[in-house]
Each structure stands twice: as C-alpha cells, then as structure tokens.
Amino acid sequence: MEIGVDIVDLDRIGNLYGRYGMKFLQRFLSGEEIILCLQKPQVIASIAGRFAAKEAVVKALGTGFAKGVHWKSFEILNDEQGRPYVQSCGTQCIPLGCSIKISIAHDRHAAVAMALIDGL
C-alpha cells in the first residue's frame, strides 16, 4: 500500500487561471475534467483540488511526472454520488490490479488531496 498527499494554494491557481485561462487548464486537465471544474460553484477550488489529486497520485505511484506518467495519463472524475475517482486514459501508468482511492478537500485558502494505492 502506498500513499501520496498534496496541498495547493487557491490564490496561486486563481492567478494562473486568471492569467492564462483555458490554456492553463488544458495543460494538465482532460476535456471532461475541465467541464466538471467549470460546472462547480467554486471553480478555482475545484481546479486546485484536481491539481492536488494528480500530484498525490503520482507521489503514491512513486514516479512523479516521469517514466511515461504525464498530467493527462489519468483523470480525476466523479461518480454518481460526487466521490472522486481515478481513471486511466489508455496508458499503462497505473499498473493492472491496482486500486486507487482518492479524497479531495478545500477551504478558503487551499485544496488538499490524498491518494491511497493498493496492489503496487
């Protein structure tokens, strides 16, 4: 079992989004992730949460963004109840048989995410 955690400052994400707009989002989010974020009442918190979640996943994998793992190698989506989950995007960055659990939270200042991987 492996664990990864990351925290992101909302002001930092807000400034980057304000400056670069969709170009910023398209650098690390899939089209579906962008749609999900833009539909949320707190857009910046949602973007920051997914950013933190992706960082937490690669920390848990132990690869970082290297060895064939890229920002868009996997998505952070939501199930019917709104719970976040990780979906691979056709790459083998997430080994078969691995189970990934993810949790995302935010307040007025930061977003935090934790990833737990079983089966590595």
MDAnalysis code that builds the backbone (N, CA, C; Angstrom):
import MDAnalysis as mda
import numpy as np

u = mda.Universe.empty(360, n_residues=120, atom_resindex=np.repeat(np.arange(120), 3), trajectory=True)
u.add_TopologyAttr("name", ["N", "CA", "C"] * 120)
u.add_TopologyAttr("resid", np.arange(1, 121))
u.add_TopologyAttr("resname", ["MET", "GLU", "ILE", "GLY", "VAL", "ASP", "ILE", "VAL", "ASP", "LEU", "ASP", "ARG", "ILE", "GLY", "ASN", "LEU", "TYR", "GLY", "ARG", "TYR", "GLY", "MET", "LYS", "PHE", "LEU", "GLN", "ARG", "PHE", "LEU", "SER", "GLY", "GLU", "GLU", "ILE", "ILE", "LEU", "CYS", "LEU", "GLN", "LYS", "PRO", "GLN", "VAL", "ILE", "ALA", "SER", "ILE", "ALA", "GLY", "ARG", "PHE", "ALA", "ALA", "LYS", "GLU", "ALA", "VAL", "VAL", "LYS", "ALA", "LEU", "GLY", "THR", "GLY", "PHE", "ALA", "LYS", "GLY", "VAL", "HIS", "TRP", "LYS", "SER", "PHE", "GLU", "ILE", "LEU", "ASN", "ASP", "GLU", "GLN", "GLY", "ARG", "PRO", "TYR", "VAL", "GLN", "SER", "CYS", "GLY", "THR", "GLN", "CYS", "ILE", "PRO", "LEU", "GLY", "CYS", "SER", "ILE", "LYS", "ILE", "SER", "ILE", "ALA", "HIS", "ASP", "ARG", "HIS", "ALA", "ALA", "VAL", "ALA", "MET", "ALA", "LEU", "ILE", "ASP", "GLY", "LEU"])
u.atoms.positions = np.array([
    [0.844, -1.174, 0.000],
    [0.000, 0.000, 0.000],
    [0.894, 1.244, 0.000],
    [0.543, 2.194, -0.829],
    [1.304, 3.446, -0.951],
    [0.356, 4.619, -0.783],
    [0.903, 5.729, -0.289],
    [0.085, 6.919, -0.039],
    [0.790, 8.151, -0.615],
    [0.001, 9.101, -1.076],
    [0.525, 10.378, -1.559],
    [-0.413, 11.486, -1.129],
    [0.139, 12.645, -0.853],
    [-0.675, 13.788, -0.435],
    [-0.102, 15.058, -1.053],
    [-0.968, 16.025, -1.329],
    [-0.512, 17.302, -1.868],
    [-1.476, 18.397, -1.435],
    [-0.942, 19.593, -1.287],
    [-1.746, 20.759, -0.930],
    [-1.410, 21.882, -1.908],
    [-2.438, 22.628, -2.325],
    [-2.274, 23.675, -3.335],
    [-2.943, 24.954, -2.846],
    [-2.252, 26.057, -3.002],
    [-2.771, 27.371, -2.622],
    [-3.792, 27.841, -3.657],
    [-4.995, 28.197, -3.210],
    [-6.047, 28.626, -4.138],
    [-5.685, 29.916, -4.863],
    [-5.025, 30.842, -4.184],
    [-4.630, 32.099, -4.842],
    [-3.684, 31.839, -6.006],
    [-2.761, 30.897, -5.832],
    [-1.808, 30.565, -6.900],
    [-2.562, 30.048, -8.128],
    [-3.486, 29.113, -7.913],
    [-4.256, 28.564, -9.032],
    [-5.140, 29.646, -9.651],
    [-5.770, 30.461, -8.813],
    [-6.617, 31.543, -9.318],
    [-5.840, 32.525, -10.170],
    [-4.630, 32.877, -9.749],
    [-3.793, 33.800, -10.522],
    [-3.397, 33.196, -11.871],
    [-3.005, 31.919, -11.866],
    [-2.622, 31.265, -13.124],
    [-3.814, 31.136, -14.071],
    [-4.967, 30.774, -13.524],
    [-6.173, 30.653, -14.354],
    [-6.586, 32.028, -14.889],
    [-6.501, 33.052, -14.044],
    [-6.838, 34.406, -14.480],
    [-5.911, 34.905, -15.573],
    [-4.655, 34.515, -15.501],
    [-3.669, 34.986, -16.470],
    [-3.714, 34.204, -17.790],
    [-3.859, 32.867, -17.691],
    [-3.746, 32.017, -18.882],
    [-5.059, 31.362, -19.317],
    [-6.085, 31.412, -18.487],
    [-7.393, 30.873, -18.849],
    [-7.378, 29.407, -19.221],
    [-8.065, 29.088, -20.303],
    [-8.207, 27.698, -20.736],
    [-6.868, 27.048, -21.077],
    [-5.911, 27.812, -21.555],
    [-4.580, 27.259, -21.853],
    [-3.968, 26.615, -20.616],
    [-4.141, 27.264, -19.475],
    [-3.637, 26.723, -18.213],
    [-4.323, 25.400, -17.898],
    [-5.641, 25.365, -18.009],
    [-6.391, 24.141, -17.695],
    [-6.038, 23.010, -18.651],
    [-5.925, 23.313, -19.920],
    [-5.657, 22.286, -20.922],
    [-4.271, 21.673, -20.785],
    [-3.419, 22.319, -20.040],
    [-2.071, 21.781, -19.835],
    [-2.085, 20.547, -18.937],
    [-3.010, 20.493, -17.969],
    [-2.992, 19.368, -17.025],
    [-4.334, 18.671, -16.829],
    [-5.399, 19.173, -17.426],
    [-6.707, 18.544, -17.274],
    [-7.238, 18.059, -18.624],
    [-7.986, 16.957, -18.575],
    [-8.658, 16.467, -19.781],
    [-9.888, 17.340, -20.043],
    [-10.486, 17.184, -21.208],
    [-11.703, 17.924, -21.518],
    [-12.816, 17.661, -20.530],
    [-12.980, 16.399, -20.135],
    [-14.030, 16.055, -19.171],
    [-13.751, 16.669, -17.798],
    [-12.483, 16.679, -17.390],
    [-12.128, 17.300, -16.107],
    [-12.411, 18.803, -16.137],
    [-12.107, 19.443, -17.245],
    [-12.360, 20.886, -17.369],
    [-13.853, 21.169, -17.246],
    [-14.669, 20.384, -17.937],
    [-16.124, 20.560, -17.849],
    [-16.598, 20.417, -16.415],
    [-16.114, 19.382, -15.716],
    [-16.510, 19.172, -14.316],
    [-16.141, 20.368, -13.445],
    [-14.925, 20.878, -13.616],
    [-14.469, 22.013, -12.802],
    [-15.296, 23.264, -13.072],
    [-15.560, 23.540, -14.336],
    [-16.270, 24.764, -14.689],
    [-17.742, 24.722, -14.287],
    [-18.284, 23.547, -14.019],
    [-19.668, 23.405, -13.581],
    [-19.820, 23.568, -12.068],
    [-18.720, 23.545, -11.343],
    [-18.775, 23.636, -9.886],
    [-19.003, 25.080, -9.441],
    [-19.668, 25.267, -8.293],
    [-19.875, 26.633, -7.792],
    [-18.559, 27.330, -7.424],
    [-17.574, 26.569, -6.960],
    [-16.268, 27.126, -6.604],
    [-15.233, 26.606, -7.603],
    [-15.183, 27.245, -8.754],
    [-14.364, 26.788, -9.876],
    [-12.893, 26.666, -9.492],
    [-12.331, 27.682, -8.886],
    [-10.903, 27.677, -8.547],
    [-10.591, 26.555, -7.561],
    [-11.432, 26.362, -6.566],
    [-11.223, 25.279, -5.593],
    [-11.280, 23.922, -6.279],
    [-12.160, 23.768, -7.239],
    [-12.279, 22.511, -7.973],
    [-11.032, 22.250, -8.826],
    [-10.546, 23.271, -9.507],
    [-9.325, 23.138, -10.303],
    [-8.154, 22.777, -9.388],
    [-8.021, 23.498, -8.298],
    [-6.927, 23.251, -7.357],
    [-7.019, 21.846, -6.765],
    [-8.219, 21.388, -6.480],
    [-8.403, 20.044, -5.932],
    [-7.946, 18.973, -6.898],
    [-8.271, 19.117, -8.173],
    [-7.838, 18.134, -9.168],
    [-6.329, 18.207, -9.386],
    [-5.772, 19.401, -9.354],
    [-4.323, 19.565, -9.456],
    [-3.651, 18.823, -8.302],
    [-4.123, 19.056, -7.079],
    [-3.565, 18.383, -5.906],
    [-3.753, 16.869, -5.979],
    [-4.900, 16.430, -6.483],
    [-5.170, 14.994, -6.593],
    [-4.204, 14.321, -7.559],
    [-3.929, 14.963, -8.681],
    [-2.989, 14.385, -9.636],
    [-1.591, 14.301, -9.025],
    [-1.192, 15.336, -8.305],
    [0.100, 15.312, -7.616],
    [0.142, 14.185, -6.578],
    [-0.934, 14.016, -5.832],
    [-0.991, 12.968, -4.805],
    [-0.884, 11.581, -5.436],
    [-1.537, 11.380, -6.574],
    [-1.485, 10.076, -7.250],
    [-0.064, 9.748, -7.700],
    [0.622, 10.695, -8.331],
    [1.980, 10.380, -8.811],
    [2.957, 10.198, -7.656],
    [2.705, 10.848, -6.543],
    [3.533, 10.617, -5.358],
    [3.305, 9.201, -4.831],
    [2.056, 8.771, -4.796],
    [1.746, 7.419, -4.340],
    [2.311, 6.374, -5.304],
    [2.259, 6.660, -6.607],
    [2.837, 5.743, -7.589],
    [4.351, 5.649, -7.439],
    [4.959, 6.717, -6.920],
    [6.409, 6.745, -6.743],
    [7.170, 7.164, -7.981],
    [6.458, 7.652, -8.988],
    [7.103, 8.024, -10.249],
    [7.259, 9.521, -10.426],
    [6.396, 10.295, -9.789],
    [6.300, 11.696, -10.149],
    [5.811, 11.762, -11.586],
    [5.958, 12.907, -12.215],
    [5.584, 13.029, -13.617],
    [6.808, 12.684, -14.458],
    [7.109, 11.392, -14.516],
    [8.243, 10.852, -15.265],
    [7.906, 9.418, -15.625],
    [8.811, 8.753, -16.312],
    [8.640, 7.335, -16.656],
    [7.303, 7.069, -17.348],
    [6.930, 7.946, -18.265],
    [5.704, 7.753, -19.028],
    [4.444, 8.248, -18.351],
    [4.565, 8.864, -17.184],
    [3.394, 9.397, -16.482],
    [3.330, 10.903, -16.748],
    [2.205, 11.332, -17.311],
    [2.004, 12.737, -17.650],
    [0.724, 13.233, -16.979],
    [0.522, 14.524, -16.996],
    [-0.675, 15.123, -16.394],
    [-1.960, 14.498, -16.931],
    [-1.960, 14.159, -18.208],
    [-3.178, 13.634, -18.825],
    [-3.152, 12.114, -18.986],
    [-2.255, 11.437, -18.278],
    [-2.223, 9.970, -18.304],
    [-3.412, 9.370, -17.568],
    [-4.002, 10.159, -16.703],
    [-5.172, 9.709, -15.941],
    [-6.045, 10.911, -15.630],
    [-7.300, 10.640, -15.315],
    [-8.256, 11.697, -14.998],
    [-8.753, 11.527, -13.564],
    [-9.134, 12.642, -12.965],
    [-9.823, 12.650, -11.680],
    [-11.268, 13.027, -11.994],
    [-12.152, 12.046, -11.931],
    [-13.565, 12.246, -12.259],
    [-14.408, 12.065, -11.002],
    [-15.722, 12.158, -11.139],
    [-16.630, 11.959, -10.004],
    [-17.660, 10.900, -10.348],
    [-17.983, 10.054, -9.350],
    [-19.033, 9.053, -9.561],
    [-20.402, 9.696, -9.353],
    [-21.449, 8.885, -9.398],
    [-22.820, 9.396, -9.294],
    [-23.087, 10.118, -7.978],
    [-22.374, 9.723, -6.919],
    [-22.545, 10.359, -5.617],
    [-21.632, 11.578, -5.429],
    [-20.812, 11.862, -6.436],
    [-19.906, 13.002, -6.354],
    [-18.524, 12.663, -5.820],
    [-18.283, 11.402, -5.471],
    [-16.970, 10.998, -4.960],
    [-15.947, 10.987, -6.087],
    [-14.751, 11.512, -5.818],
    [-13.721, 11.496, -6.857],
    [-13.139, 10.092, -7.036],
    [-12.761, 9.791, -8.275],
    [-12.065, 8.541, -8.561],
    [-11.064, 8.784, -9.679],
    [-10.117, 7.855, -9.819],
    [-9.064, 7.960, -10.821],
    [-9.387, 7.030, -11.980],
    [-9.269, 7.563, -13.188],
    [-9.479, 6.755, -14.383],
    [-8.273, 6.896, -15.297],
    [-7.680, 5.776, -15.667],
    [-6.549, 5.780, -16.584],
    [-7.010, 6.201, -17.966],
    [-6.160, 6.879, -18.697],
    [-6.503, 7.355, -20.046],
    [-5.797, 6.535, -21.119],
    [-5.896, 5.224, -21.009],
    [-5.339, 4.354, -22.029],
    [-3.843, 4.126, -21.933],
    [-3.214, 4.656, -20.909],
    [-1.785, 4.426, -20.728],
    [-1.605, 3.347, -19.667],
    [-0.411, 2.859, -19.547],
    [-0.124, 1.840, -18.546],
    [0.562, 2.446, -17.320],
    [0.310, 3.714, -17.042],
    [0.965, 4.354, -15.905],
    [0.449, 3.808, -14.576],
    [-0.778, 3.313, -14.584],
    [-1.348, 2.700, -13.384],
    [-1.350, 1.194, -13.621],
    [-0.523, 0.459, -12.887],
    [-0.422, -0.992, -13.113],
    [-1.764, -1.697, -12.942],
    [-1.983, -2.714, -13.773],
    [-3.208, -3.503, -13.680],
    [-3.335, -4.105, -12.289],
    [-4.546, -4.164, -11.792],
    [-4.795, -4.749, -10.478],
    [-4.650, -3.781, -9.324],
    [-4.233, -2.562, -9.613],
    [-4.098, -1.553, -8.556],
    [-5.457, -0.923, -8.264],
    [-5.680, -0.666, -7.014],
    [-6.873, 0.052, -6.579],
    [-6.422, 1.403, -6.038],
    [-7.017, 2.464, -6.550],
    [-6.649, 3.814, -6.105],
    [-7.872, 4.466, -5.472],
    [-7.717, 4.908, -4.248],
    [-8.741, 5.690, -3.552],
    [-8.212, 7.106, -3.435],
    [-9.103, 8.069, -3.603],
    [-8.677, 9.467, -3.562],
    [-9.675, 10.288, -2.757],
    [-9.165, 11.272, -2.052],
    [-10.006, 12.192, -1.302],
    [-9.501, 13.603, -1.558],
    [-10.443, 14.531, -1.747],
    [-10.109, 15.933, -2.032],
    [-10.912, 16.819, -1.086],
    [-10.253, 17.830, -0.523],
    [-10.942, 18.795, 0.334],
    [-10.362, 20.178, 0.066],
    [-11.141, 21.216, 0.413],
    [-10.631, 22.582, 0.269],
    [-11.317, 23.485, 1.277],
    [-10.652, 24.598, 1.554],
    [-11.243, 25.661, 2.365],
    [-11.025, 26.966, 1.613],
    [-11.045, 28.086, 2.305],
    [-10.895, 29.378, 1.628],
    [-9.507, 29.613, 1.068],
    [-8.501, 28.885, 1.572],
    [-7.119, 29.173, 1.215],
    [-6.414, 28.092, 0.414],
    [-6.802, 26.835, 0.589],
    [-6.048, 25.744, -0.024],
    [-6.947, 24.561, -0.364],
    [-6.449, 23.744, -1.280],
    [-7.064, 22.457, -1.592],
    [-6.039, 21.384, -1.249],
    [-6.514, 20.280, -0.720],
    [-5.636, 19.175, -0.348],
    [-6.223, 17.888, -0.910],
    [-5.351, 16.980, -1.293],
    [-5.806, 15.687, -1.800],
    [-4.890, 14.599, -1.263],
    [-5.490, 13.426, -1.081],
    [-4.729, 12.268, -0.631],
    [-5.089, 11.096, -1.529],
    [-4.094, 10.328, -1.927],
    [-4.293, 9.138, -2.747],
    [-3.730, 7.931, -2.013],
    [-4.472, 6.851, -2.035],
    [-4.064, 5.590, -1.430],
    [-4.102, 4.531, -2.522],
    [-2.969, 3.896, -2.783],
    [-2.889, 2.886, -3.829],
    [-2.599, 1.539, -3.191],
    [-3.421, 0.563, -3.527],
    [-3.237, -0.793, -3.039],
    [-2.935, -1.695, -4.234],
    [-2.000, -2.577, -4.089],
    [-1.705, -3.529, -5.147],
    [-0.484, -3.209, -5.983],
    [0.319, -2.246, -5.562],
    [1.538, -1.925, -6.311],
    [2.600, -2.976, -6.053],
])
